[in-house]
């Protein structure tokens, strides 16, 4: 049972939980292709609740990492399928790659597949950092160089002349050298340029693969406006099965990551049907309406490396209805200081509880009670919480169980 405390007010006895949101990483078996993942999730939730002595309640949340769903689906593809799909879409021998992120896990294998499809690859890298915050150089280095990132286009030699040390802050990897080596090892020629306007790539190649994730629609519009001959988005590669390969009809190679030296794990398919199935099975097993979502990368930024974690196209490709929208919250300290500055103790507690219950009506008067709360989608917040809990290594907790997330001080 959740920890509770007794409180007496005006002769009445109240019971209130002394603990708010609780997040648990649930250990799961190793998932293989064709496993009944929905059944495994339900069994894991029920067993964990029994072992740890807590109850499944309405409005609890179960989250499942996208990679586990993709594994159960067998949503993998060899690089040969990538090559065949690209060559199906273009016959060009020179392909430009625009704004790839700097990642061995996320882009290296994709780059290899694209390079295997052509005779020459021109890679345009943004600077000082990529789309998700991986830095080639620091802003201080850029400022000291005197370069204007809005106008200056540089060759690899020119860039290295300004910035001889391109080792990544955390990994120590020189991604410029790594990507060039990747291309050249396939037998293709590689040229790398540094620029921040999408249309710059058209001076080097008529066929362009859009490799950015969150700005891809803007990038496509810009290339179309400037007369690109052929545009292929990562979301158009393996958006259908090639010779039995995995695929994702909505995102293609977006959200893919390294599976083996010559294979990729793709973003999962049919995530919405999956979460609804899990929710239905939990309701049948417990009588409780539990929310369910599939999550990938969280949406938060590292304060040291400045990496914005989200390299997936979305935080959650599938979630039940109760996770839609944004939080409906007030800033307790703002209300305490401004509405109830003359109150304290139990009087303040009761006034605050009543205010929270009625704040939608009260705040029509224009009070700034939501200032400072987080104006983000619930799925992005819960996905970030889940990603931070599960980690990306060997914790072995691909399912996250969250209780009390929707509780309020007034409950």
RAMOKA-V205202 format. One record per run of one state. SS is the DSSP state (helix for helix, strand for strand, loop for the rest). FROM is the first residue (numbers start at 1). TO is the last residue. Records with the same first field share a line. If there is no record, write none. Layout:
SS=FROM-TO  FROM-TO
This chain:
loop=1-3  10-11  18-21  27-36  53-60  74-75  90-93  99-103  116-119  126-128  130-134  136-138  146-153  163-166  168-173  185-188  195-197  204-206  211-215  226-229  237-256  261-262  266-270  287-290  296-300  302-307  309-317  320-320  324-325  327-331  339-344  366-376  391-398  404-411
strand=4-9  12-17  22-26  61-65  76-78  94-98  120-125  129-129  135-135  154-155  167-167  174-174  189-194  207-210  230-233  257-260  263-265  291-295  301-301  308-308  318-319  326-326  377-377  399-403
helix=37-52  66-73  79-89  104-115  139-145  156-162  175-184  198-203  216-225  234-236  271-286  321-323  332-338  345-365  378-390
